[in-house]
Amino acid sequence: MMVMKGFIAVLAVVFVVSALQSVRLIAADARAGELYLERSEPVRFHFMVILPTVEDDFFQQMWIGMKERAEELDVGVELQVSDSRLDLRKGTAELLEIARFSQVDGIALYVTNEEELRPVINHTVLSGIPLVTLESDAPMSRRSAFVGSNSFQLGQEIGELMQEAQPEGVRAALLKNEFFSERASQWSVIQYGMLASLSNREGDRIVTELKSESGVLSSEEKARQILFLYPEVNVLFCTSLVDTISAANVVAEYRRAGEVKIIGYGNNREVRRGLEGGYIYGTLIRDPESIGRSGLEALVDLNTNKYVPSFIYISIRVQGRAEE
């Protein structure tokens, strides 16, 4: 009995000490929070950015542009990425609902599924929250503005590059990155622009289109599949930096560098090396930082009753043309 009473007394002492320690920590956290609130200046607006990933270089640069411009304009911006890579539409819709309930001052969104996200976008905008789409658009929705590449012009540039690369006739394969969704209008408009250019010359055509998942292994597998199953292909268009580099390595491995011309996306050391070595014919360089900065500026203008055009196009640069 005495042992039991002693044990209970020890537990009581431990409980009291723990409680006192918890109270001390809570008080310290509260003081730290008050100190932070005193030192931090309130921002004018609070925006949410919803992207499908930040692992891809393009989206990383876009986010960097938005953060830098937010600091310059004294506004707050937070990044949200869908938890579900298997169902981006559902994850994105949930994040839009969170933004709406949180009553943020504006949303910047990369559209992954136009048809299914349109009702959520409309509901968000009708709730009084301006929404800007970045690079991938939902033009039939109530979105406030689009900031990004002119998809039709981009497609035309690609088609022209293909014809320059293969003046005797284009038989092209498209290696499409997973974030160029066939469920958003962006990709269909790009294809329309390509076909508009290719239609100027009889016999030029697109042979096949394959979708690559994220990662080098998927890109290399799809490039090998194209070269093996479609030996007539003489132009390979890639829609991401990883796909471009992987395809160049596969073409070099198959010793078809002079036969198969690669038109890619992006500009880093490996792409420049491929251009110099002849493994890559040309590359289209988008400016994701400018897209991010302009998207942030559009949200600020929408919140200060300034005119914002429905389409804000960011120019694309072509590097590695035959005449350069």
Secondary structure, 3 states (H helix, E strand, C coil): CHHHHHHHHHHHHHHHHHHHHHHHHHHHHHHHHHHHHHHCCCCCCEEEEEECCCCCHHHHHHHHHHHHHHHHHCCEEEEEECCCCCCHHHHHHHHHHHHHHHCCCEEEECCCCHHHHHHHHHHHHHCCCCEEEECCCCCCCCCCEEEECCHHHHHHHHHHHHHHHCCCCCEEEEEEECCCCCCCHHHHHHHHHHHHHHCCCCCCEEEEEEEECCCHHHHHHHHHHHHHHCCCCCEEEECCHHHHHHHHHHHHHCCCCCCCEEEEECCCHHHHHHHHHCCCCEEEECCHHHHHHHHHHHHHHHHCCCCCCCEEECCCEEECCCCC
